[in-house]
Amino acid sequence: MSQKKKPVVVVTRRLPDVIETRMMELFDTRLNVDDHAMSQVELVEAAKTADVLVPTLTDRIDAGVLSQAGPNLRLIANFGTGVDHIDLKTARQRGVTVTNTPGVLTEDTADMTLALILSVARRVVEGERLVRAGKWTGWSPTHMLGHRLWGKRLGIIGMGRIGQAVARRARGFGLSIHYHNRRRVHEDVESELEATYWESLDQMISRMDLISVNCPHTPATFHLLSARRLKLLQPHAIVVNTSRGEVIDENAMTRMLEKGDLAGAGLDVFEHEPAVSPKLLKLDNVVLLPHMGSATIEGRVAMGEKVIINTKTFVDGHTPPDRVLETMF
Ligand code: DGY
């Protein structure tokens, strides 16, 4: 009996060992052993040879790549939830299905959001830098004063899975929950979180002490926090972003941070990452992380498992569980 040919699966970055091993067993898997971020030329090459492409957010799967893809490319099984690096319209027009890995990085990203809120409000990283620099001369009543979280107002932009997980944690820190979302969430969720819905983003942000960005980056959310909107924030407000840098006009926000028109920012993502503005690097009132919101072993393995399930389901002729449709965004 002839054995069915295994699909060629090209993985663009290193994945956890256990995931790569399982993928090698199931598919004709081509790995990126030195884990370099692929150039557009390499991505075109990958798309030419693959039946299934497994990219990550560091790969720009644009119309240029997709238009040169080979006839066998039928699935892009993204390792990650955000799909703003994939041209979904061109993929659909070329009959290429796209999947992602939602749900399994919710709690980790929400943890990191709270870590940033705490770090900025309580000056954790600034204090750590001071101690390491050998500049700490001892306790004093007025040294390193931050701001109390208890009783403050948190405005969450994007009340999906991650936004709700942030809200759940934030309630434990005594924050009151406010949110803006494309759609109002179910009343059961609102009452569990005692969350106040603001139809107007402008009105919400002008009244908050803390802002957390948790919406995906889409054409509609690009610079949602524009220069004009950022000016509505109160000068004591803190902005935290664990979503995508493009949602905030980073230059405008940096200018405000420099001038003291905004008290602080906690950023896990940047508009032109991995490039980080030298102006941000100079500021003490910001905490800057290298896009590590979902960086837990458990989360990354679960993401890999989702890639495997989506790929296996698809190559077996079924609709994969995490199919991405343009209408979702
Ligand atoms: C995603 O999955 O889109 C995250 O940004 C990765 O951390």
Boltz pocket constraint, residues with backbone or C-beta under 6 A from the ligand:
constraints:
  - pocket:
      binder: B
      contacts: [[A, 57], [A, 79], [A, 80], [A, 81], [A, 82], [A, 83], [A, 101], [A, 105], [A, 242], [A, 243], [A, 291], [A, 292], [A, 293], [A, 294], [A, 295]]
      max_distance: 6.0
